[in-house]
Amino acid sequence: MPDGATTPTPTEIIHVDSRTVACDGGDGALGHPRVFLRIAAHDVMCPYCSRLYVLNEGAGDDHGH
């Protein structure tokens, strides 16, 4: 991240059991295009709506499937 840049504040925190999540921003037609995000470590933030997906402890050993 460049100097002086700040980390975006999550709009919502969602706890999940899978390393792959789909996000469409919710709200039907008022959302955004559906994107599939991969949680590599502990969490991932949607680049469109800033929802933060957090992997539950002990979950996510899906071996890439």
PyMOL commands that set and color helices and strands:
alter all, ss='L'
color gray80, all
select helices_A, chain A and resi 28-30
alter helices_A, ss='H'
color red, helices_A
select strands_A, chain A and resi 12-16+20-23+35-38+43-45+51-55
alter strands_A, ss='S'
color yellow, strands_A
deselect
rebuild
show_as cartoon
